[in-house]
């Protein structure tokens, strides 16, 4: 058992004292909150003060300034902090001063959750406050919060240790209010996307997370076992093939915010569990998808910031449409001086050696080209740029280019040197799709553990006929990183994956 600290022991003793006084430190009944700190601060004026003469707030005690028979308290609700003015004679009835002298002054601590009733007023120093007429204990905190000091607007001792921040996000959210703003903006991003696609008449759907075949992308899956069916199942690496089944079934457009899982490395832009938004629209192509995507991202930037310009670190990224468009071969030629467009696998492997890029024997032509682009080109594209027209070997689910032999109609959107979105004119030829899957099996036999499996049911769906379709996947975590100026994916996930916590 973990040994309790002195503070934890004292707080448990205070808990018992509250109970002896007949105060339930964890009451069950509804508390009649009728306002928020942010709303009062936004709307209180001399003209509106009559509207704030009977307010009820609840939140956490973040600071106390004791003045003897009165005190000023910083109360933090889910919106912001509000100053409370608590006077002994106002919260105590008659001669019994226990509520102030014992409960408030001796048995309550920073971090405790209280409810107050009272009226709003302006103090002599000009600060909007709540004059408390009734105080209730709503939850006793028996573990002390990290101490955060603030002086003249500057914060000291804020939680900055990543191990603490990410493992105990609930504490990070309490003591670092700006962290909550990141996640509020994340929700606003997703709502903007929903509104955008809903206005186009597309339907939000859900598809399976547990799948018999890990299809729709090239990645290592997590595997599990279904006891009742006695079959292996995989956590989805993508939802693409199921969404395209729905296009076969007659939907004009579908989209899904999906949790995907990939059993791969972790770094500042990768987490094994991540969120992607995938959308598929019938009778559209990748040119339409580029136009639509840049319009969507422009709307998101304006919704969050009121402008298309977004600060990311020391850079300013402009999401004003249209975005630059560069083919993959043009990008490689621009940044390496080498034209790889007509190279075979052996020539590409030699080029990788020449450029100092490590490659595995299992890598085919598509992987080699992808490595060259990733190592030598990707980081150069800070402003939003569509990289288009990929080699057919890199894109087993993409329609062949209508005019360029050996290429497919695909783009990736690069922003701040990283892929943000991936989109195709979708392959709807079932014969070609079967051949592409068979090519992936050959790569798997060579040792490529990220090659795609053959999904025979998906092939059967295509054989019934899928209309010309364009699809896109947008990484919500990376999009949030950019739109909220966060350097790591862990900063935009409430609970990022971590190593098991060391315990006594």
N, C-alpha and C positions, 0 to 999 in steps of 0.2 A: 504494500500500500504506500502511495506517495505521502511523504511527511508534510504536514501542514505548516505553512509559514506562521509567524507570530500574528500578522494581520488577519490571516484566514481564521485562526483560532479566536481572535478578538471578535471578528464579525459573526462567527457562530454563537458566541456568548451573547452578543447583542440580539441575535435572532431569538434566542431563548428568553431574553428579557422582554422583548416585544410580546411574545406569546403569554408570558406571565401577566402582562398588563391587559390581556384580553384582546390584543391587536393581532389579527391574522396577517402575517407578512406576505401571504400569497392568496388574496381573496379571489373568489370565483365569479362574483357578480359583475355584470356589465358596468363600466364606468362611463358616465354621461358626457364624454368629450364633445364640445360643440364648436371648437375653433382650432386654429393652428397658429403657431408663432409667426410663420411667414405671412399668413393672411392678415393678422393683426398689424404687423409691421407695414404691410403694403397699403392697407386701407384706413388706418387710424389717422384722423386729423381733428382739429378743433370742431369742424362741422359734423364729423361722423362719430365723435366720441360717445354719444348716447347709445350707439349700437354695440358698444363694448363694455357695458356696465354689468353684464352677467355672463362672464366667460368661464369656461371650464377647459383646462388644459391637462395633459398628462405627458410625462417624459422622464428623462434621467437627470439626476443632479450632477452637474459637471464642475461647479465651483461654489464655494460658500464664503461670504465675507461677514463675520460675526461682529455685531455692534452692541452686544449686551442683551438688551430686551428686544432687539430687532436684528434682522439679518437680510442681506441681499444674496440671492441664489441665482445661478445660471442654470436654467432648465432647458434641456435639449429634447425637442420632440422630433418627429420624422421629417420636419421641414427645415428647422434651424434652431438657434438658441434664443431664449427670451429671459430677460431679467425679472425675477420675482422680488417683491418686497414683503417680507414676513415679519409681522409684529406680534409679540406675545399676547397682548390683550385682544387682538383680532381673531386669533385661532383658538383661544381658550375661553371656555364658558365659565363665568363666575370666578370663584376663588381657586378652582382647580387649574393649575398651570402645567400639568403633567405633559400635555401635548407639545408644549414648546420647550420647557426646561429639561424634560427627560427624553421624550421621543425625538424631537427635532434636533436638539443640541447634543445629545449623548448617544442616541441609538441609530441615527441615520448617518450614512457615509456617502462619499462620492461614488457614483455609479448606481445608487439606489433609484428605483422608479417610483415616482409619487404622482398623485393627482391633486390639482388645486382648483379652487373656485375663487373668483374675485372680480375685480374691475380694472380696466386699463387706465393708466394715467402717465403724465410726464413728470419725472423727478426734477428736483431743483437743479441738477446738473444737465438736464435736457434729455435724459434717456427714457425711452418708452419702456414701461414696466407694468407688471400686474401686481396690484395690491391684493394680497391673499387674505381671504376671509375664512377659508376652510382648507385643511390639508389632510390627505389620505395616503397611507402607505399601500402601494400596489405590488411591489416586489423588492425584497431585500437582496442585495448583491453580496454574496459571501466570498467572492474573489475580487480583490482590488484591481481597478483599471490601471494601465500605465499612466503615470503622471504626465500631463501635457500642460506646460506653462505658456502663458501668452502675455507679452508686454509690448505696449504701443503697436499693436497689430502684428507683431512678429511672434511666430510659434516656436517654442523650444521643446525638446524631448519628444517630438512626435514619433509615432511608430514608423521606423524606416527599415528594420531588419527584415529581409525578404522571408526568412524562415518563419518568423512570427506573423508577418502580414498575410502570407498566403495560407498558412495552416490555421490561423485563428482570424479569418476574415471578419468574423462578427465583431471582434475587438477593433480591428482596423477601421471598420465602418463607423464605430462609435467615436473613436478619438481623432479620426481624420475625415471630417465631413466632405472634403473635396472628392474622396474616393466614391462616395455615393453618387456624386454627379456624373462620374464616368458611366455608371451602370444605368442611370436614368437616361443618358444620351444613347446608350446602346439600345434600350427599349424604343426610343424615339426613332432611331435608324430603322429598326425592324418594322415599326408602325408605318413609317414613310414608304418603305418598300411594299408593304401590304396595300396601302392606299393606292399606290401607283399601279400595281398589277390588278387590283380590284376594279379600278377605273377603266382598265382595258377589257374588263369582262372575264378575267381569268379566275380560276377556282383554287383556293388553298386546300391541299389534301394531305393525307398521311399515308405513308407506305411502311412496309415491315422493316424493323431494325434487326431482328433475327432472320437470317437468310440461309437457304441451303447452299447457295453459291455466292462467293464474295465478288460480285460483278460491278461493272460500271467504272472501274478505275484500275490503275496499275499500282498496287500497294499490298503490303503484308497485312493479313487480317488477324483479328483475335478470334479464337475458336472456342466453342463450348460443346456440350452434349445435352440433347433432349432425352430425358430418361423414358418418358412414356412412349415416344416414337422410336427410341433407340437409334437415333441418327445424329451425326455431327451437324452443328449449325455454326454460322459465322456472324459476328457483329458486322453490320454493313460498313463497307468502305465508301459506298456511294449509293444514292437512291435513283440514279439515272435510268436503269433498265426498267424499273417499275413505273416511273413517270411516263416513259415512252410507251409502255403497255397501255396506259390510260389514253394517250393520243390515238393509239390503234383503236381503242374502245369508243372513240368519238368525241372526246373533249377537245375544244378548240385551243385551250390554254390551261395549264396547271402549274402550280408552284408549291414548294414545301420548304419550310425551315427544318432542316434535318440535323440530328446528332449523328455524326459519322465517327468511325473508330479505326485507327490505323496503328498497327503494332510496329512502330518505327521510333526513331530517335526523338529526343526532346531538346528544344533550344528556345531562344526568345521569340521565334515565330511559329513553333510547332508544339502542339500538345496532343497526346494520343487520342483524346476525345475533343472534338471540335464541332462548330456549327457552320453549316453551309446552307445557302439558299439556292435551290435549283429550280429553274423555270423552263418550260417547254411550250412552244407556240406552233400550231399547225399553219402550214402555207406561208412560212417565213424562212429567211436564210440568214447567214452570218452577217451580211451587210446590214440588214434590218436590225439585227441584234446589236451591232456596234452603235448604230444611231440611237437605239432605245436605251442602251446601257449608259451612254454618256449623258443622256437626258436625265436618267434616274439618279446618277451620282451627283449631277449638278443640283438637282432638287434636294438631295440629302444634305449637301454642304450648306445650302441656303437655309434649310429647315433647322439646322443645328447652330449655324454661325451668322446667318443673315447675309452671307457673302459666299462667293465661290472659292475664295482664298482660304486655305487652311494651313495653320502653322504646325509643322512637324519637326521637332527639334529646332535646329537653326535654319531650316528650309521653309519656304512658303510654296505650297502646292496649290495650283489653280485648277479647279474642276470645271472651268467654263468650257462648254462644248463649242466646237468639235475638238476631239483629241487627235494627236498625231498618229499616223498609221505607217508601220514599217514591216516588210516581210522578214521572216526569220533569216533567210539567206542574206538579205541586205544588212541585217543587224550583225551577223557574223562577219561579213566582209568589211563592214564599217569599223568594227572594233578589233579585228585580228589581221585584216589585210589579206585574208585567205578566202577564196571562192570554193565552198564545199558542195555546191549545187549538183555537180556531176560525179562526185566521188563514190566509190564502192566502199564496202565495209573495211577492207584492208587499208585503203587510202585514208579513211577516217581515223582508223586506229593509229596509223603513223602520224597523222596530223595531231592527234591528242598527245602523243609522245613528244612531238615537236613543241607543242604549247605547254608542256609540263603538267598535263592533266592526267591523273590516275584513273585508269579504267580496268574493269574486270573482264576476264575472258568470256563470261556469259553475256556480255552486252552486245546487242545487235546494232544495226545501223541507226535505228531511231534513238536508242539510248546514247550512242556516241555523239550524235548531233545535239541532243539535249544537254549532255555534259559540257560540250563546247560553249553552247549558248549560256548555260548557267554559270560557268566559271568566268567567261570573258566578256559577256554582254549584259546580262540581266541587271547588274548593279548600276549601270549607267542610266537607266530609265527612271528618273526621279519624278518628272512630270508625267501625268497619265498618258500612256502610249499603248496602242494596240499593236502587238506583234502578230503578224498574220501569215497564212499560207505555209503550214507545217508539212514536213515530209510525211508521206503516207505511212511509213513504218512507225511513226511516233503516235499515231492516232487511229487505233483499230475500230473506233465507233463513229468515224467521221466520213462524210461524203467526199468522194474524190473531186478535186478542183475541176470546175467546168471548162477551164481553158489552159491550165498549167499541168503538164504531164508529171506524174510522180508526187504531186502535192495534194493536200486536202484543204477544204474550206473551214479553217479553224483559226481562232485568235485567242491569245492570252492578253489580259490587260495588266500592264506593269505600272505600279505606282510606288514611289520611294524605293526603287530597286528590288521590289518583290512582286510575285504574281498575286493579283487580287481577284481575278476572274478568269474562267476558262470557258470557251463557247465554240459550238460547231454549227455548220449545216449538217444535220444528223443523217447518218447513213441509214437509208430505208430500203436498200436492195438486199433481200435475204440471201441471195447467192453470194454476193460480195461479202456480206457480213459473216457468213459461215467460213469463207476462205480466210478472212482476217482473224477469226477466232482460232482457226487451225494453225495459222502462223504464230499466234501467241503460245499455243501448246508446244510448238517446236522450240520457242525461246525457253519455256518452262523446262523442257527436257535438257536444255543446255545449262540449267542451273539458275535461271532468272526467277527468283522467288517473288517477284512483283508482277510477273506476267499474268494476263487474264485467263480465267477459266472459261470453258464453253458453256454458255447458258442456253440449253436446248429449248426450254420453254420460251425464252425471248425470241429465239429464231422462229419458232412456231408462230408467235404473235406477228412478227414481221411478214411471214408468209401469207397472213390474211390481208396484208396491205396497210402500210403506215403512210399518211400523206407527207409531202415535203414539210420538214419540221426544222426549227432551230431551237437549240437549248443552251442554257448557260448555268454555270455554278459560280456563286460569289461567296468568298470566305467572309463570314460575318465577323469573326474574331479579328482578322487582319483589317477589315474595313473599320471596325471600332477603334483599333489601335491608331489608325491614321486620323480618323475624324476627332479623336479625343487627345491626340498627342501623347500616346503612351508608348514607351520603348519596348515593352515586353508583352507577350500574349498573356502571361500570368496576371498582368494588371487589368485585363478586361474580362477575366473569368472569375466568377465569385470564388470557386473552389478548384484551382488548378491541381493537376495530378502531382503528387510528391512522393518521395520515399517514405516508407513507414516511419512513424514517429518513434524515437527512442524512448523507452519507458523503463522505470526502475524495476 
